[in-house]
Amino acid sequence: MPGKKTLGIVELLEMFPDEASARKWFEDVRWPNGKRDCPHCGSLRTKHNATEKPMPYHCRDCHKFFSVRSGTVVRRSSTPLRKWLIGIYLVTANPKGIPSTKLAKDLGITQSTAWTMAQKIRQGWIENRQLTGTIEVDETFIGGKESNKPPHKRSFTRGPSGKAIVIGMKSRQENKIIAKVIPNRSKEEMQGFIEQYADKKAMIYTDDHRSYIGLEFEHESVNHSAREYVKGNAHTNGIEGFWATLKRGYHGTYHCMSPKHLDQYVTEFAGRHNVKDLDTLEQMAVLAKGMVGKNLPYKKLIKEVGG
């Protein structure tokens, strides 16, 4: 994209040489124009705490202390903010993703800490909005055969050969994607996904899967079963291109994605697509803002699906 400013790792490290510079960046992203709101009660009547103990800021209304970490996925992390900032950069700068082993090596932290960091960073990609305009919807399958899995990992979904089912949509006008794992390809699941994430005025294009029949949107389909892939403006080529990117990441970077965390990996690839035209620092800011108001306790992070 012409005019897009990319930032190399050397430039990043020069720009953020210490913890103070990293903290200032997070604060500027979270509280632009100096409008610092209390994460506990929302009040703007806050002040800097001169001793910064127990935390740098104090709310005049609820009388609680807070920091830029408060009310985010890093609220209880002991990892320095500078390492979180560099971690966010590495996640956004690698189009195919970055495995936790490499993230650990680059940041000088344990693989376990890097894995937890990556999972928490992915929370920033979660979309709570609806797409508009002309929207393509499609499904794909991720994973290996049941016979190749240990018994306790089998039957995660009802996809072919035990593969996980992922449904996604792409707005042609916005060039934005939302995707998620679903348990089956029933009408309830597939139409429910569209109803949740597509604006009611959107034009929906799908293939001929029977679960799309009766969709209460303006809707056209192409008959993939009869090798019809384009019918006028109706096709799903855009979202299918995203599936190719997702699968390259699955096979080339992560090699496999744990079924219980697959939804977070899918969200990561969709989120990275959605910011790819922004400058590097803008991409990082989108992700950092998305980490505010989220909570991912370790017990929830390691919890088995359905457990």
N, C-alpha and C positions, 0 to 999 in steps of 0.2 A: 504494500500500500504506500503510495507516494506521501512523503512527509512523516511517515511513522518513525518515531525515534526509539531505536532499540538500545539497550544498555548492556554492555559486557560486564563480566564478573569483576574485572579489575576496576572499572569505573564505579561499580556498585560499592566495592570495598573502600574506595577512596571517598565516596560520597557519605558512607556511614562507617567511620573509622572506630567508633566506640559505642558503648551502651547509651550514652546521653543522646547521641545523634539518632540512634534507632528509636529511642523512646519519644523524642520530639516528632519523628515522622509518624509514628503510630498515633500520637496525640493530635497532630495536624489532620490526619486522615479521619479520625473519629470525631474530632471537635473542630471543624473548619471555622475560620473567622473568630476563633477564641470562645465560641459558644459552648462552654463545657457544662453538660447536664449530668446530674447525679444518676448513676446507674441503679440506685436503690429506689428513689422516689420520682425521678424525672425533673426535679427542681433545677433551675438555672442559677439559684442563689448558692453558688459554691465559691470556695476560696482555696488558695494555695496554703498548705500547711508548712510553715517554715522549717520545722524539724524533719518533715517527711516521715515521721514515725507516728503511728504504725504504717501510714500510707501518705502519699504526697498531697491529697486533696481532702477537703472536709465540706460537708453539706450543712448549710445554716438552717435548713428546715428539718431534715430527719436526723441530723447530728451524726451521721455515719461517715466514716472515712472510706476513700476509694482511690484507685489508680486506673491507668489506662487498660490494665488487664481485667479489671472488675467487670462482670457481666459479659465475658467473652469465653471462648473455648480454652483460653490460656490462663484462666483465673487462678488455677492452682498449680500451674507449671513453675518449676524452679529453673527452667532453661532460660538463659538470658534473652532479652528481646532482640538483640542483634542477631542471634542465631535463628530466632523465629523469622526475622525479616529476610535473612539470607535463604532460609528454607522456603519461604513464600516465593522468592525470586526463582529458586531452582525448580519449583513446581510449575510456575508459569512459563519459564524460559525453555523448558523441554517439551516440545510438541507431542512426543510419544510418552510422556510421563517419566518419572525417575524412581527406580526401585529403592527401597529403604536401605539396602546395603550400601548403595552409592551415596545416598543422602547422609548416612551415618559417617562415611569416610570423609565426605566434603565438609561436614560440620564438626567433626571431631567428637561425636557423641556415640553412644551405644546403638546397635541396630534396633534394640527394643524401643529406645527413646525416639529414634528416627521414625520407626513404624507408627508409633503413637502420634508423633508430630504430624506426619503425613495424613493420617486419618482425621485429625482435628482440623488441619488446614482445609481438607476436602469439604468440611461443613460450610465453609465460606462460599462454595459454589452452588449450594442448594437454592433453587428458584422458588419463590412464592408469588408467582405472577401468571398472567394469561398471555398467550401469544395472539397476535392479530393478523388480519389480512388473509392471504392465501397460504394454507397450511397443508403440508404433506405429512401423512401418518403411516408408519410401517412398523413391523416387528422383525426381530432377528433372534438367533439362538447363539448362546455363548457357553463354551465348556466342552468337556470330553465325554466319552462313552461311560456308561455306568460300570461296565466290566473293568474299566481301568481305574476305578476309584475304590478306596477302602470302604468297607461296609457302612461305617458311620457317616460317610459323606454322600451316600447314594440317595436318589429320589428327592432331590432338592426341589425340583419342579416337575411339571408334567409335559415338558418339551420333548422332542424326539431324542432318543438315546440318552435321556437324563440331562439334556442341556438346559441351561437357564433361559427363560424367555425375557427379552428386553423389548419394550415398546418405546417409540420415540416420535416426536413431531418437530418439524422445521418450518418456520415462517419464511417464505420467500422474500418478503419485503424487509423484514427486520434482520434476516439472516441469523436468527436465534434458534437454539435447539433446547428442548426439554426431553429427557429420557429417564426411564426407571425400569426396574425389574418388576415383573408381575408373575403371580403363581400359575396362571393358565391363560388360554386365549378365549375365554368366555366372553359373551356379549357384555356381561356386567363389568368385567375388568377392563376391556378395551374401550367400550363406550364411556365408562366411568373416567378413564384417563383423559379422554378428549373433553368431556364435560368439565373436568377440573381445570385443565390447562389451556383450553382454547376459548377465545372470546366468542360469544354467541353469534356475532355477525360474521365470523370467519367462514371462508370457503374451504371445505375439507376435501382433499384428494387422498384416496386409499387404493389398495388393491381390492380383489374381489372376495376377500375372506368373509364368510357368512356372518361373523360377529359384528360387521359394520352395517348389516342390513337394519333399516329402521332408525338410523342415526338422525337425531333431531337437529341437524345442521344442514345448510346448503351443502350438498355432497355429490361428488362424482367419483367413479372408480374405474380402474383399468383392469382388464381380465388377464392377469398373469397366467392363469391356468391355460388360457388359449394363446399364450405367447404374445399378448397385447401389452405393450409397455408404455405406449404414449397414445393418448386419444385427445387431440386438440391441446388444451392446456393441462389436461389431467395426466400426471405421472408422479412417481415417488423417487425420482433420480437423486434429488438433493439429500433426503434423509438416508437413502441407500449409500451415498458417498460417505456419510458420517459413520455408518456401520463398518465400512472398510477401514477407516481411521481407528475406530475402537478395536477392531480385531487385530490390526497391526500392533497396537499397544499391548493387547492381551498376549499375543504370541512372541513379540519382539522385545518388550520391556519387562513386563511382569511375569511372563511365561505361563502363569496361571493366576486367576483371581479367586480368592476364597469365596465360596458361595454366600457365606453370611455377610461378607463385606462388598459383594459385587456391586450393589446399588451405589455405594460411595465412589467406586472406580468409574462407573458409568456417568455419574454426576460430574466427576472431575473432567472427563473428556468433553462432555457437553459444555461445561463452564469454560474450559480453555478455548473451545471453538467460539464461544460467545464474546470473548474479549480479544480475539486474535488480531483485530484491526486497530487496537489501541496501542499507545506508547507503552513501553515496559513498565514504567512507574504507575501509569494509569491502570494497567492490568493488575499490578500488585495491590493498588488501592481498592479496586473492586473486591478483590479477595479478602483483604483485611477488613473492609466494611462488613462483608458477609459473615465474618467470624464474630461480630458483635451480636449479642442477644441469643447466642447459641450456647448449648451446654452438652458436653459429651463425657460423662463420668467414665472412668476406666472400666467399672463393672458393666456398664451398658455397652462399651466398646467391644469387650471380649465375649459378650453374651451370645450364645448360639441362636440362630434364627428359630423362632417358634419356642425357644427355651424360656 
